[in-house]
Amino acid sequence: MNNIKTLRNDLMQVFADLRSGEIEVKVAAEMNNTAGKVINTIRAELEYAELRKTSPNIVFLNTEETDND
């Protein structure tokens, strides 16, 4: 996953796969848990930057179209 947009798309695919029975609930739950941890690290970076009154450059949040999307 390259950025938050691809993470969202991946999670939507997990949801679709879960609904169709292609993956087990346990696998979907673990993927969701991992995504939550990624998001929490970004949240921590944003909160830290806010405390320091700086503007962070978090590449993962950059959703500009690239050749990797």
Buried (B, 14 or more C-beta within 10 A) or exposed (E): BEBBBBBEEEBEEBBEBBEEEEBEEEEBEEBBEEBEEEEEEBEEBEEEBEEEEEEBEBEBEEEEEEEEE
